[in-house]
Amino acid sequence: MADSPNDLSTLQQNLSDLLSQLSVTDSEHNWNQVTNTAQELANGLRTKDGPIDNHTILGKTSLPKTLSSLFTLALHGSATPHSAYTSPVLEILRVAANLCMDHDGNRASLLDAGLPQALVSLLEAYTESFDPESNSKPLPVSLSHLKVVRTAVGVLLNASVGYDPVKTRLISLGAGSALLKLSVAVYPPGAWVSVSSDVTEELKEEWQIRSMVSGWVWRALVELKESKEEKEEKDEREQSLQSLAAKDIPFLITALAAFTSPHMSTSSKSFSTDPDLFSELLQTDFDALEESCTHIESLSLDVEDVRLSLARGFEHHSENPVGSSLRSILAFIEKGGPSPLWSNAPGDFDAPRKKKALEMCRSAMIKTVVEVAGEDGTEQSLWDDSDGQSGGEFVSIMVGWLKSYVSDMDARNGDFVDRPELATCASLSLGNLTRREKNATILLSPPHSLASILSSRHLLSPLTDIQVKHGVLGLLKHIAQALPPGSEFHDTMGQARLINRICDSGVWDERTDGMAEVLQVSAIGVVKHMCNANVENTFSLVLPSEDETPVPPSGLSQILALVKRANTVTVKSEGTRVLVNVVKSLWSSDIIGTPLTTLTSPIANGTVDTAALAGKERKKQDCMKAVLTMQCANTLASLVGGSAQYPLLVNEGVVALTLLSTQKTGAPLVLKAILAPLSFDTPPPSSADPPSASTSVTTDVSSPTIATPSTRGRLPLSKTPLDMLIAVLKNVDNPVNFQPEVRINVCSLFIQLGRNASGEEFTKVKDTVQPVMDKVLDGLKDAKGKEEMLAKAIKKVLDTWA
C-alpha cells in the first residue's frame, strides 16, 4: 500500500493517464489497471492520521474531475454499469468516498465535477423497474452491483454530511426520493424473513450489504432533512426545499407494514442459525421503522400537500399516488406491535427498550392522523356526506375505536384494553372534523350515538390519562360549539350526564392548574355552550350531586374557584362567560311555559305533570339562589371592567348583571360589585371561539347585539367596573367603539339598579353617572335610528332615578 504523499500523487497521476488512454483505447487491460490503481488509492485515503494531508493535496489536483470522467466512461452510455465494469466503478467510487470524508474542500470539488449529481441518476436507474406494489420482495440484483450501490450511497453520504452546498444540490435533484426508493427496493423491511434458500456465505454477505445500504440511506436522509434547519438565518429558497414529498409516503409506509399484524412472519428459517446477522437484520428493520415514522410525522406537520394527499388517498386509494397510506397508518396504530422474532433475539438487542420506542412510533403516527384530520381541505375526503353514510369510513373507524375502548375497558377484556392512545387519536381526529352543526349532529345520532360513550368514566375521570381527557374534551367542545343554542342535541348530551362527568373528572381541581390549562379551558367551553339557553344543563352545572356523600362542590363553584385563582386571562374570561350563560338561562326560562323536553312523560293523558314542573321550579329557585351571591356579582363585574378592548365581553357581563339586578336581593350585590376596585385589568385575548351575541332579557330596554371593536386600541384603565360603564356610555374619543346596543344595555342595568337598590352606594352611582347621561343626551338631540333608541333609554334611566 502507498504510504507516502509521493506514492498517492503518483497513483493520482496514473489514474489521469489511464483516463487519457481510455479516451483513445477502451480496453479490458486499461480498465483492469483503473481497478487496481483506484483500489490502491482508495485504501491509501482510508485514514487521515498520517503526517501528510493527502486529502487536501489530492483534492487540489485534477483527481475529482478524473474520477467523474472515469465513472462516466465506465457506464459506456448505459444508466448502470455492465457487470464486467462493476469492479472499476466500485473502486472509483471508493476513492471518491474516502477523498471527501470530513473534507469540505473536496466535497466542493466533487460537486463541481458533477459526480454526486451523476450518482443520483445511477441510483434512480437501479430502481427504475422497481414496483412499489410488490415492495415486499427485494430488488433482484447481483452482489457486485449491490456493492456499487452501497458505495454510491456512501459517496453521497460522505459528500453531504455537514455540507450544505451538496445537500441543497441533492435536494433539488430529488435525491431524497431516489435514496428512499432505493432503500425500500434493496432492503424491504422484514423481507429477509421470507428467504427460503440455504444460508451460504454469499447470501449472508448479500443481506449484510442490503442492511448496510438501508442504514446509510437513512443517515443520508437525516442529513438532507437537517439542511439549514439549525441556522438562524435561512435562504428562503433553501427553506422551501424538501428532501421528501407526498409521493414518497408509500415508500415510508413499507416499514409500518412489517410491524403490523397479520403481515409479520413468526419464523425465520434462513438466518436463525447466524445470531449476529439475525440480530443485525432485526435492528435494521426497527431502524427503518423509527426513521420512517419520524419522516412521516415531520412531513405531515410541515407539508400541506402531504396532509391533503394522505386524506385524498384514503378516499380514492386506487387512484391516488399515495394509495392507501393513511389506511396503513391506521392499521399500524391499531394493530402494530413488536415482531414475534424479538423473543428469539440476543440480549444486546434490548427488546424491552425497543418496545418503548415502538410506542413512540405509534405516537408519531397518531400525530400524523390528527394533523391530517385537522387540515382545512381534508374534511371532504375524510367525512362522507352521502346519504346514509353517517360520516363515512374514516369517521366510523374513529367512532369504533372510542366505542371498543370503552366497552373493552368495561369488560376488562379485548384488544382495546389499556389502549388509551386509540381513544386519544380517535377523539382528537373527530374533534378536528367536527366544526359544523351537521357533523356534530351525525356523531350524536344513531348509529354513532356518541354522547353516552363520551360520558364514560374511562374517558372522563380523575384517573383518566391526560391525553385522553385532552382529546375527549376537545371533541366535546367542538360538538357543543357547533350546535346552536337550545339545540335538542344539547339535551342529548345533558341526558348522558356529560356535565356531571366533567364536573367529577377533576379537570378544574387546583392540582391540575398550570399543567392542564388547555383541558380546563376546553371543559369550560363545553359547559358554556351546553348551558346556553338550556335550563336542564344549567341545573346540572349549578346544583351539586345529591347522590354522593359528602356532597361534592358543584361544577359552577369549581369554575368560580378556578376563575378566582387563575393567572391567565383566558381562564378568567371564559370561566366568567359560563356564569353569564347560567344567569341568562335561569332568568329567561319560564318553567310553566317551557316544553319539558328533558323530563320523562311530562304530560299524561293531556294533563301537565305538576309534580315534575314543581320539581323543576324548585331547581330553578335553588340555582338562582346559588348565583345571587357577592362572588358571582364580583366575577361578572370584573369581566365588564377588565374587557375594555372587547365590547362583546363587556356586553355579556352587563346583561348578566342586569338580570341579577332584577331581584331585590341581587341589585345590592351588583351595586357593591360595580363600585369595588378591579382585581385585574388585563383585557382578555381574542378568542378562537368568538363571544356570542347577548340578549338582555326581562329588562325594559333590551336588544340582541353583536358589538365588534372598530380597532384594537385600549381604553384608559378603569379603577372600578363603574368607570367602564361610564366609558361605554360616553363612547367619546374611545379607541374602541361601543355600538348603541351595548350602551342601551348599560342603561338597562342602571334602570334595574334604580328600581331595586337604594342607600348611600346607589346615591354615589347616581351622582356620578347622571351628569354623564345628561351630557350624552344633550349630544343626541337630533339622533335617528339606534342613536334615537339610546336617547330614549337614557331618558328612561333618568325618569326611573327621579
C-alpha angles and dihedrals in degrees: 000000000000109000105171132069090246092055093051092045089052090052090050090052091047090055090050090051091048089053089055092048093048090052086062103029120024098199134160090234093057092049090050088053090051090051094051096042094046091047092054092046092048091051090050091053096050093095133043098192098099126108091251123066096228093168094061093041094051093040090062092055127075090272097110091053091043091055092049092048094046090050091053092048091049091059091058091208095311126119091235129025123264112249090253089063102042091097097058091041090052093052094044089054092046089057090050093048093051094041094059097038107128091342119114094186092058091043089057091048093051089047090052089049090054098236099129089049091051092050091056088058090047093054092045089053093053091057099037093107095040112121112212090203089068095040093136088080119072120238108270104237133143124255092250092054091046088058090052090050092049093050093046089055088048091055092051091047095049092044094052105039105118093342114111101190091064092041093052093048092048092049091051089053092052093248091151092061092044092050094046093050089047092052093051091045095049097036116020103187110254095009092114090068090070095054105121102177124101114278105250124175089254091053090050091051091048093055093042088057092045089051091048092050089054092051094047092047092055090049090051092048090052089053092050092047092052095050107136092343096121097044118099095218116050131183106242092227093053091043090059094051117104123195090210133029142192092280089062096059095091090059092051090050094062092080091054091054090056089061098041123096131268092023096066114100118226100211141038114198096173103057104023090096092061107062095185096052091040091056092044093054092047088052093048091052091052093045088053090052094050094046093045093052091047092052094044091051092046093049093047091051097045108031122062093195090059091055092047093046093050090053094045090047090056091054097041103020094160093053105036121086090227087057117185095340094129089051089053090050091051090048090052092049091051103033106017119119147139118312112259085231090070089079089067096044120115119258096258089063086074099210094183092060091046091052088058090047090050088058088056088054089053090050090052090053091048089055088051093053092047091049091050091050090048096054111109095229099048101072093085089057099040099038116058112207094185116127112274095009097107090211097321137253100318092050091047091052092051093046089047091055092052093047094044092049092052095044095045092047089050090052094036086224136093142058094294098055110125092003100125091154089071091055089047094051093045096047095045092047094047089046090056091051097044106079099116132069092239093057094045090051092052093052092051095044129075133310091031100033091172099174094086092043094051090052091060117126087231089065100035120030138103089265097048117119108263092233091055090050090049092053097042095046090047091052092047091049092053092047094048092044094048093055118081119246111278093021116163087231090063083060089050090053090047093051088054086060092239093150091052091049092051092047090051095044095084093235092132095044117124092242090065094055115117098014099054108033092129090057092047092052092046091051090048089051092053096053092039092061095037091055094048106111091343116109097183092057088046089056090053092052100042102039119067119236113273093199097073134071121240093031109248122225114272121253092250093051089051091052093047090050089050092049090052096052098034120116096197125079092219093063092044096049098039092044090051091051088061087060089049091056092045091054093045093050094048096046096042099048116097101201095201094044098042117095108244094231093154098047125090112251097337090176124046119185089344093307121124112239096240093184091057091047091049091050091050092049090051090052090050093052092047090051093048089051090051093056097040091087137116090246093058093045092050092047093053092044090052089054089055095045096043100046101072094143095048116064090181092062092042088052094049091052092047092052093050092048089049091054092050088050092059087075121076088226093046103050096065089050091052091047092055091044097054091049095048120103113260116252094204133021105184112118115235118254123254106276127223085220100060118218111263124237112272128217122206103224128200093009125119095238114035139139138165110259138191103192117182128185115252090209139005093247124133132240120224109275114272119227093201135013087252088064088056093049090051091049090053092051093048096044088178123140088353118154086212119057117223109204119228092256092062092047090049090053089053087055089052089055092052090048091056092046089052091053100043107026135061143156135076096321093053090048089053091053092045094050091049099044103036096071089050091051092049091054094046091047091051089058092052099059095120097028121145135194116358092357088058089052088053091052090052091049092052091049088051090054093049091047091050091050095046 
